[in-house]
Amino acid sequence: MQEYEIELKKDLSQIASCEKYFGEFSSVKAIQIDTSKLPIIYVDFIEEDPISSFELNLKFSLYIAQASFSNNKKTRQKQHNEIEELLLKINEKLYSKTILDSQPIKIGASKKILDAKNESAYITIFQKNLEFTIPKIHIQGEYIE
């Protein structure tokens, strides 16, 4: 399954910085974002679901983050506009795309999960879920690659 996540990150890296999510947003006060990579997309593998003996459904969450380090409202609005544009680019990039031998990606809605100020920045984070089905081949209980 790791190879699908790697390919997904490669595709998303064509439109923005992209990394694996390791809980960077577990606390507003402790958010760690490399400012040189903003806006950034974090990829989080969240579920695998065997749907038959021959198929496995993989689910991922994307966390799209942007921050403004200015109190200037125009600057903050510009950062909000950038994240909205990035959400559209993600939709365009992934709509009906296949990852390796997967079925086409099903893209979920974008949901703002954080719009807050910490000690150093105004931070906005959206979450977008997606899923796709990959083949798996079993013959008498044995996995065939």
C-alpha positions in Angstrom: 0.0 0.0 0.0 3.0 2.2 0.6 3.7 2.4 -3.1 0.2 4.0 -3.7 0.9 6.7 -1.1 4.3 7.4 -2.7 2.7 7.8 -6.1 -0.1 10.0 -4.7 2.5 12.3 -3.1 4.5 12.4 -6.4 1.3 13.6 -8.2 0.5 16.2 -5.6 4.1 17.4 -5.5 3.6 18.7 -9.0 1.2 21.4 -7.7 2.5 22.2 -4.2 4.9 21.0 -1.5 3.7 17.6 -0.3 4.7 15.4 2.7 3.4 12.6 4.8 1.3 13.7 7.8 2.7 12.8 11.2 0.2 14.6 13.5 1.6 18.1 12.9 -1.8 19.6 13.7 -2.6 17.8 16.9 -2.5 21.1 18.9 -2.8 24.7 17.7 -0.1 25.8 20.0 2.3 23.1 18.8 1.7 23.3 15.0 5.0 22.8 13.2 5.0 24.0 9.6 8.1 24.8 7.5 7.2 28.3 6.3 9.4 27.8 3.1 7.0 25.0 2.0 3.7 26.9 2.2 1.1 26.2 1.1 1.6 22.5 1.8 -0.3 19.3 1.3 0.0 16.5 3.9 -1.0 13.0 3.0 -2.4 10.7 5.6 -3.3 7.0 5.0 -6.4 6.4 7.1 -8.0 3.1 6.2 -7.8 0.0 4.1 -11.0 -2.0 3.5 -11.1 -5.3 1.7 -14.2 -5.2 -0.4 -13.8 -8.6 -2.0 -11.2 -11.3 -2.5 -9.9 -9.4 -5.4 -10.1 -5.7 -4.4 -9.0 -3.5 -1.6 -10.3 0.0 -1.0 -7.7 2.6 0.3 -8.7 5.8 2.0 -6.5 8.9 2.5 -6.9 12.3 4.0 -5.2 15.3 2.6 -4.5 18.2 4.9 -4.0 21.5 3.0 -2.3 24.1 5.1 -1.5 27.8 4.7 -0.3 30.4 7.1 0.0 34.2 7.2 2.6 35.8 9.5 1.1 39.3 9.1 -1.6 41.2 10.9 -2.4 42.9 7.6 -5.9 41.8 6.4 -4.9 42.1 2.7 -2.0 39.7 3.3 -4.2 37.3 5.2 -6.9 37.4 2.4 -4.2 36.7 -0.2 -3.2 33.5 1.8 -6.8 32.4 1.9 -7.2 32.9 -1.8 -4.0 30.8 -2.4 -5.4 27.9 -0.4 -8.7 28.1 -2.2 -6.9 28.0 -5.5 -4.8 25.0 -4.3 -8.0 23.1 -3.4 -9.2 23.6 -7.0 -5.9 22.4 -8.4 -6.0 19.3 -6.3 -9.5 18.5 -7.6 -8.3 19.1 -11.2 -5.2 16.9 -10.6 -6.9 14.0 -9.0 -10.3 13.9 -10.7 -10.7 10.4 -12.2 -7.0 9.8 -11.9 -5.6 6.4 -11.4 -2.7 5.6 -9.1 -0.6 2.8 -10.5 -3.2 0.0 -11.2 -6.1 1.5 -9.1 -9.6 2.4 -10.1 -10.2 6.1 -10.6 -9.9 8.2 -7.4 -13.1 9.3 -5.7 -12.6 12.8 -4.3 -14.5 14.0 -1.3 -15.5 17.5 -0.3 -13.0 19.9 1.2 -13.7 20.9 4.8 -12.0 23.7 6.8 -10.9 22.0 10.0 -8.8 24.9 11.4 -8.8 28.7 11.1 -7.0 30.0 14.0 -4.2 32.2 15.3 -1.3 30.9 17.3 1.6 32.8 18.8 3.3 33.4 15.4 0.7 33.0 12.6 -2.9 32.9 11.3 -3.3 29.3 10.2 -5.9 27.7 7.9 -6.1 24.0 7.3 -8.6 22.1 5.1 -9.1 18.4 5.0 -10.1 16.5 1.9 -10.7 12.8 1.9 -10.2 10.5 -1.1 -10.3 6.9 -1.9 -9.6 4.4 -4.6 -9.8 0.6 -5.1 -6.7 -1.5 -5.9 -6.6 -5.1 -7.1 -5.5 -7.9 -5.0 -5.3 -11.5 -6.2 -5.9 -14.4 -3.9 -5.8 -18.1 -4.9 -6.8 -20.5 -2.2 -5.8 -17.9 0.5 -2.4 -17.1 -1.0 -1.6 -13.5 -2.1 -0.2 -13.3 -5.6 1.8 -10.3 -6.6 
